[in-house]
Amino acid sequence: MAKKNQPQSETVQKVQTKYDRKMEARRKQEEKDKRDAKFMHIGMTVVCAVIITAIVGSVGKSMWDKKVATKDAYVTVGEHAVTKVEFDYYYQAALSGYSAMLPYMGVDPTADLSQQQYTDNLSWKDFIDGMAVEQIKQTKAMLDDAAANNFTYDVSEEYANAVSSLKAGAESSGVSVAEFYKTAYGKYATEKRMERILKDDLLAAAYYNHLIEQNAPEEEEVKEYYEQNVQSYDRVDYRSFVFSAETEEEASEDEKAKAMAEAKEKADAMMEARKNGDEFKELCIANASEDEKATYEDAENDASLREGATYSGTPSAISDWLYEEGRKEGDLSVIEDTSGSRYYVVEFIQRYYDEADDENISNTIASQRTSEYVNNLVAGYTVVDNKGELKYLTVETEEETTADGTEEGTAAEEPVEEEPSGEKE
């Protein structure tokens, strides 16, 4: 069968003019611009979403941190939930109590204490944490005991005075009261949040003073305590003068020994002159260096005389001699102070008990009894580290350290007055 003839297809190619090419380029550019705009819109939407999420997250975290600090239990003491705001108050109080001493221990109280070691396993922050918790335990225990014993005390006036002092502190520091509260007590501290905490602390202090009054001893108990601690409370009047062995820092042992021998010779000569009737003060003036002569020449004050000195308040080199049984008025001695490379010329005047110390003894006994009572209260209070921030609770310290560094039951030490050097220049 014969095939039908199919017409031949012709390919007709249109010739593009310069105008056509221009319009085509414009069309392609418009399509590209539309695609770019679409991608830009998508990109900006993503970026904005990220920014908004970050802002919301930051605000949310800030709000969450604030809620945690002001509402949640940072630590639980006994049955008391303690917030971070309250903990910070006691932390700052504990830090304040140690801040003056820390530089002498090689610690910078203005720097991050968590980066400064107290022991191999604990930082100074851990140590202060422990002090804060102990104070919280004591406060909560006393408040509970006060309530159990129906103790009442109006702290309104004292609280008002405290707030007034804080406002005055803010003014003198040139900051707002709100900022001053944060500086003093922590990041989330405000006057409203601190009110209950400050009032609790004031009430606990009032209850402690009440316990001191309740534990005051009878007169016979005071006398008995004195008889058991005579040396701690007896006082002495005496005169003294010091001859120092003057040597260079690099002096040999022979040179040091020679200087000590010369100092002793001068001390012996002064003692003999005193025995022969010369006035102690005049002898001090004669033997004083030019720099110290005016001190001994003072007509109103006798620089060689000490009155009412306690055993702990006298130089250790001469305290035993002064408090030796049988010591009587007019006794003289030249006493070597090896550690100080010097000799004392000492004249004993009298030893006695000042009845004004009855009150000191009474306060000591009352404080001991009250401390024992409060310690027994505190012993029943457990500590739960709700946030896992109190490392000291899980790490054993290398040595036990008391809050004030003094032993109970001993008279407070008085500062020892250094005697002026009597060596002539």
C-alpha positions as CSV (number, residue, x, y, z in Angstrom):
1,M,0.0,0.0,0.0
2,A,1.3,3.2,-1.0
3,K,2.4,5.5,1.8
4,K,0.8,8.9,2.1
5,N,3.0,11.7,1.4
6,Q,3.7,13.7,4.7
7,P,4.5,17.3,4.3
8,Q,8.1,18.2,5.2
9,S,8.4,20.2,8.4
10,E,10.4,23.2,8.1
11,T,12.2,24.7,11.0
12,V,11.8,28.4,10.9
13,Q,14.3,30.2,13.1
14,K,13.2,33.7,14.3
15,V,15.9,36.2,14.2
16,Q,16.3,38.0,17.6
17,T,16.6,41.7,17.4
18,K,18.6,43.8,19.9
19,Y,15.3,44.7,21.6
20,D,14.3,41.1,22.0
21,R,17.6,40.2,23.7
22,K,17.2,43.2,26.1
23,M,13.7,42.1,27.0
24,E,14.8,38.5,27.6
25,A,17.6,39.6,29.9
26,R,15.1,41.8,31.8
27,R,12.7,38.8,32.2
28,K,15.5,36.6,33.5
29,Q,16.7,39.2,36.0
30,E,13.2,39.7,37.3
31,E,12.9,36.0,37.9
32,K,16.3,36.0,39.7
33,D,15.3,38.9,41.8
34,K,12.0,37.1,42.8
35,R,14.0,34.0,43.8
36,D,16.5,36.1,45.8
37,A,13.7,38.0,47.5
38,K,12.0,34.7,48.4
39,F,15.3,33.2,49.8
40,M,16.0,36.5,51.6
41,H,12.5,36.5,53.2
42,I,13.0,32.9,54.4
43,G,16.5,33.7,55.7
44,M,15.3,36.8,57.6
45,T,12.4,34.9,59.0
46,V,14.9,32.3,60.4
47,V,17.3,34.9,61.8
48,C,14.4,36.8,63.4
49,A,13.2,33.6,64.9
50,V,16.6,32.8,66.3
51,I,16.9,36.3,67.8
52,I,13.5,36.2,69.3
53,T,14.2,32.8,70.7
54,A,17.5,34.1,72.2
55,I,15.7,37.1,73.8
56,V,12.9,35.1,75.1
57,G,15.4,32.5,76.4
58,S,17.5,35.1,78.1
59,V,14.4,36.7,79.7
60,G,13.1,33.3,80.6
61,K,16.5,32.3,82.2
62,S,16.6,35.6,84.1
63,M,13.1,35.0,85.4
64,W,13.9,31.4,86.1
65,D,17.1,32.3,88.0
66,K,15.1,34.9,90.0
67,K,12.5,32.4,90.8
68,V,15.1,29.9,91.9
69,A,16.9,32.4,94.1
70,T,13.8,33.9,95.7
71,K,11.4,30.9,96.0
72,D,13.3,27.6,95.8
73,A,15.1,26.0,98.7
74,Y,18.8,26.5,98.2
75,V,19.6,24.6,101.3
76,T,17.3,23.0,103.9
77,V,18.3,23.4,107.6
78,G,16.2,21.3,109.9
79,E,12.7,21.9,108.7
80,H,13.5,25.3,107.3
81,A,13.8,25.9,103.5
82,V,16.5,28.6,103.0
83,T,16.4,30.5,99.7
84,K,19.5,31.7,97.9
85,V,18.6,35.3,98.9
86,E,18.7,34.3,102.6
87,F,21.8,32.2,102.2
88,D,23.6,35.1,100.5
89,Y,22.8,37.3,103.5
90,Y,24.6,34.9,105.9
91,Y,27.4,34.3,103.4
92,Q,28.1,38.0,103.2
93,A,28.0,38.2,107.0
94,A,30.5,35.4,107.3
95,L,32.8,36.9,104.6
96,S,32.7,40.2,106.4
97,G,33.8,38.6,109.6
98,Y,36.9,37.2,107.8
99,S,37.7,39.8,105.2
100,A,40.1,41.8,107.4
101,M,42.1,38.6,108.1
102,L,42.1,37.1,104.6
103,P,44.9,39.3,103.1
104,Y,47.2,38.1,105.9
105,M,46.5,34.5,104.7
106,G,47.4,35.3,101.2
107,V,43.7,35.5,100.1
108,D,42.2,38.4,98.0
109,P,38.7,38.9,99.4
110,T,37.8,41.0,96.3
111,A,38.6,38.2,93.9
112,D,36.8,34.9,93.2
113,L,37.1,32.9,96.4
114,S,36.2,29.7,94.5
115,Q,39.5,29.9,92.7
116,Q,41.6,30.4,95.9
117,Q,42.5,27.2,97.8
118,Y,41.7,26.8,101.6
119,T,42.9,23.2,101.6
120,D,43.8,20.8,98.9
121,N,40.2,19.9,98.4
122,L,38.3,23.0,99.4
123,S,38.4,26.6,98.3
124,W,37.9,29.7,100.5
125,K,34.4,29.9,99.1
126,D,33.7,26.5,100.4
127,F,35.0,27.5,103.8
128,I,32.8,30.7,103.9
129,D,29.9,28.5,102.8
130,G,30.4,26.4,105.8
131,M,30.5,29.4,108.1
132,A,27.3,30.7,106.6
133,V,25.5,27.4,107.1
134,E,26.6,27.1,110.7
135,Q,25.2,30.6,111.4
136,I,21.9,29.7,109.7
137,K,21.7,26.6,111.8
138,Q,22.2,28.6,115.0
139,T,19.7,31.3,114.0
140,K,17.0,28.8,113.0
141,A,17.6,26.8,116.2
142,M,17.3,29.8,118.4
143,L,14.2,31.1,116.7
144,D,12.6,27.7,117.1
145,D,13.6,27.6,120.7
146,A,12.4,31.2,121.3
147,A,9.0,30.3,119.9
148,A,8.8,27.1,121.9
149,N,9.5,29.1,125.1
150,N,7.0,31.9,124.1
151,F,9.8,34.5,123.9
152,T,8.7,37.7,122.4
153,Y,10.7,40.8,121.4
154,D,9.7,43.8,119.3
155,V,12.5,44.3,116.7
156,S,10.7,47.2,115.0
157,E,13.0,49.9,116.3
158,E,16.2,48.0,115.6
159,Y,15.0,47.1,112.1
160,A,14.1,50.7,111.4
161,N,17.6,51.7,112.5
162,A,19.2,49.0,110.3
163,V,17.2,50.3,107.3
164,S,18.1,53.8,108.0
165,S,21.8,52.8,108.2
166,L,21.5,51.1,104.8
167,K,20.0,54.1,103.2
168,A,22.7,56.3,104.7
169,G,25.3,53.9,103.3
170,A,23.7,54.1,99.9
171,E,23.7,57.9,100.0
172,S,27.3,58.1,101.1
173,S,28.3,55.6,98.4
174,G,26.5,57.5,95.7
175,V,24.3,54.6,94.6
176,S,20.6,53.9,94.8
177,V,19.2,52.1,97.8
178,A,18.2,49.2,95.6
179,E,21.7,48.9,94.3
180,F,23.2,49.1,97.8
181,Y,21.0,46.2,99.0
182,K,22.4,44.1,96.1
183,T,25.9,45.1,96.9
184,A,25.5,44.4,100.6
185,Y,23.4,41.2,100.5
186,G,23.5,39.7,97.0
187,K,22.2,39.9,93.4
188,Y,18.5,39.4,94.3
189,A,18.3,41.3,97.5
190,T,15.7,44.0,97.9
191,E,14.4,45.9,100.9
192,K,11.2,43.9,100.8
193,R,12.9,40.5,100.5
194,M,15.4,41.3,103.2
195,E,12.9,42.5,105.8
196,R,12.0,39.1,107.1
197,I,15.6,37.9,107.1
198,L,16.9,40.9,108.9
199,K,14.1,40.8,111.5
200,D,14.8,37.1,112.1
201,D,18.4,37.8,112.7
202,L,17.6,40.6,115.1
203,L,15.1,38.4,117.0
204,A,17.7,35.6,117.3
205,A,20.3,38.0,118.6
206,A,17.7,39.3,121.2
207,Y,17.0,35.7,122.3
208,Y,20.7,35.0,122.6
209,N,21.1,38.0,124.9
210,H,18.1,36.7,126.9
211,L,19.8,33.4,127.3
212,I,23.0,35.2,128.5
213,E,20.9,36.9,131.2
214,Q,19.2,33.6,132.1
215,N,22.5,31.9,132.5
216,A,24.2,34.5,134.7
217,P,26.0,32.9,137.6
218,E,25.6,33.5,141.3
219,E,28.2,35.5,143.3
220,E,29.7,32.3,144.8
221,E,30.1,30.8,141.3
222,V,32.0,33.9,140.2
223,K,34.4,33.6,143.2
224,E,34.9,29.9,142.6
225,Y,35.7,30.5,138.9
226,Y,38.2,33.2,139.9
227,E,40.0,30.8,142.3
228,Q,40.3,28.3,139.5
229,N,41.7,30.9,137.1
230,V,43.7,33.2,139.4
231,Q,46.5,33.8,137.0
232,S,44.1,34.7,134.2
233,Y,42.4,37.5,136.2
234,D,45.0,38.8,138.6
235,R,46.7,42.0,137.6
236,V,50.1,43.5,138.2
237,D,51.7,46.9,138.3
238,Y,55.4,47.0,137.3
239,R,58.2,49.1,135.7
240,S,60.4,47.9,132.9
241,F,63.1,49.0,130.5
242,V,64.6,47.2,127.5
243,F,68.2,47.0,126.4
244,S,68.4,45.6,122.8
245,A,71.4,43.9,121.3
246,E,72.1,46.0,118.3
247,T,73.7,44.0,115.4
248,E,73.7,44.1,111.7
249,E,71.4,41.6,109.9
250,E,74.4,39.6,108.6
251,A,76.2,39.6,111.9
252,S,78.1,36.4,112.9
253,E,77.1,34.4,116.0
254,D,80.2,35.8,117.8
255,E,79.1,39.4,117.0
256,K,75.5,38.6,118.2
257,A,76.8,37.1,121.4
258,K,79.0,40.1,122.0
259,A,76.1,42.5,121.5
260,M,74.0,40.5,123.9
261,A,76.8,40.6,126.5
262,E,77.0,44.4,126.1
263,A,73.2,44.7,126.5
264,K,73.3,42.6,129.7
265,E,76.1,44.7,131.1
266,K,74.1,47.9,130.7
267,A,71.0,46.2,132.2
268,D,73.0,45.0,135.2
269,A,74.4,48.5,135.7
270,M,70.9,50.0,135.6
271,M,69.6,47.5,138.1
272,E,72.4,48.2,140.5
273,A,71.8,51.9,140.2
274,R,68.2,51.4,141.1
275,K,69.1,49.3,144.1
276,N,71.3,52.2,145.2
277,G,68.3,54.6,145.2
278,D,68.3,56.1,141.7
279,E,64.8,56.8,140.4
280,F,63.6,54.2,137.8
281,K,62.3,56.9,135.5
282,E,65.5,58.9,135.6
283,L,67.5,55.8,134.8
284,C,65.3,55.2,131.8
285,I,65.9,58.8,130.5
286,A,69.6,58.3,131.0
287,N,69.7,55.0,129.0
288,A,67.2,55.9,126.3
289,S,68.2,56.5,122.8
290,E,67.9,60.0,121.4
291,D,64.7,59.1,119.6
292,E,63.1,57.7,122.7
293,K,64.4,60.1,125.3
294,A,61.4,62.5,124.9
295,T,59.0,59.6,125.6
296,Y,60.6,59.0,129.0
297,E,61.0,62.7,129.8
298,D,57.2,63.2,129.5
299,A,56.2,64.8,132.9
300,E,52.6,63.6,132.7
301,N,53.2,60.0,131.7
302,D,55.7,57.4,133.0
303,A,56.6,55.3,129.9
304,S,58.3,52.7,132.1
305,L,55.2,52.1,134.2
306,R,52.5,49.5,133.5
307,E,49.4,49.3,135.7
308,G,46.7,46.7,135.7
309,A,48.4,44.4,133.3
310,T,47.2,40.8,133.0
311,Y,49.3,37.7,132.6
312,S,48.4,37.4,128.9
313,G,49.0,41.2,128.4
314,T,52.6,41.2,129.6
315,P,55.6,40.3,127.4
316,S,56.1,36.5,127.7
317,A,59.7,36.9,128.7
318,I,58.8,38.6,132.0
319,S,55.2,37.3,132.7
320,D,56.3,34.2,134.7
321,W,58.7,36.3,136.9
322,L,56.0,38.9,137.6
323,Y,53.4,36.2,138.5
324,E,55.7,34.0,140.5
325,E,54.4,33.2,144.0
326,G,56.0,35.3,146.8
327,R,56.9,38.2,144.5
328,K,57.0,41.4,146.6
329,E,57.1,45.1,146.1
330,G,60.5,46.4,145.1
331,D,61.8,43.1,143.6
332,L,64.2,43.8,140.7
333,S,65.6,41.5,138.0
334,V,67.4,41.5,134.7
335,I,65.6,39.0,132.4
336,E,66.9,37.8,129.1
337,D,64.6,37.6,126.1
338,T,66.4,35.3,123.8
339,S,63.9,35.4,120.9
340,G,63.9,39.2,121.0
341,S,67.7,39.6,121.5
342,R,67.3,41.9,124.4
343,Y,67.3,42.2,128.2
344,Y,64.6,43.6,130.5
345,V,65.2,45.5,133.7
346,V,62.0,44.8,135.6
347,E,60.7,46.1,139.0
348,F,57.7,44.6,140.6
349,I,55.2,46.9,142.3
350,Q,52.1,44.8,143.2
351,R,49.8,42.0,142.2
352,Y,46.0,42.2,142.9
353,Y,42.5,41.3,141.8
354,D,40.3,44.0,140.4
355,E,36.7,43.3,141.5
356,A,35.5,45.1,138.3
357,D,36.5,41.8,136.7
358,D,33.6,40.1,138.5
359,E,31.4,41.2,135.6
360,N,33.9,39.8,133.1
361,I,33.9,36.5,134.9
362,S,30.1,36.5,135.1
363,N,29.9,37.2,131.3
364,T,32.4,34.4,130.6
365,I,30.4,31.9,132.6
366,A,27.1,33.0,131.1
367,S,28.6,32.8,127.6
368,Q,30.0,29.3,128.1
369,R,26.6,28.1,129.4
370,T,24.7,29.7,126.6
371,S,27.1,28.4,123.9
372,E,26.7,24.9,125.3
373,Y,22.9,25.3,125.3
374,V,22.8,26.6,121.7
375,N,25.2,24.0,120.5
376,N,23.0,21.3,121.9
377,L,20.1,22.9,120.0
378,V,22.0,23.1,116.8
379,A,23.1,19.5,117.0
380,G,19.6,18.3,116.1
381,Y,19.5,20.3,112.8
382,T,20.4,18.5,109.6
383,V,21.6,20.2,106.4
384,V,20.3,19.2,103.0
385,D,22.2,20.7,100.0
386,N,19.2,21.1,97.7
387,K,21.1,22.6,94.7
388,G,24.3,20.6,95.1
389,E,26.4,23.8,95.6
390,L,27.9,23.2,99.0
391,K,31.0,21.2,98.3
392,Y,32.3,21.4,101.9
393,L,29.5,19.0,103.0
394,T,31.0,16.2,100.9
395,V,34.7,16.9,101.3
396,E,36.4,16.3,104.6
397,T,38.4,19.4,105.8
398,E,42.0,18.8,106.8
399,E,41.6,20.4,110.2
400,E,38.7,21.7,112.3
401,T,38.6,25.5,112.4
402,T,36.5,27.5,114.9
403,A,34.7,30.7,113.9
404,D,36.6,33.0,116.2
405,G,39.9,31.1,116.6
406,T,39.8,31.3,120.5
407,E,39.4,28.6,123.0
408,E,36.4,28.7,125.3
409,G,36.9,29.3,129.0
410,T,39.9,31.5,128.8
411,A,40.2,35.2,129.4
412,A,40.5,37.3,126.3
413,E,44.1,38.2,125.6
414,E,45.1,41.8,125.8
415,P,47.5,43.2,123.3
416,V,51.1,43.1,124.6
417,E,52.7,46.5,124.6
418,E,56.2,46.5,123.2
419,E,58.7,48.3,125.4
420,P,60.7,51.0,123.8
421,S,64.3,50.0,123.0
422,G,66.8,51.5,125.5
423,E,69.8,51.2,123.4
424,K,71.6,54.4,122.7
425,E,72.5,55.3,119.1
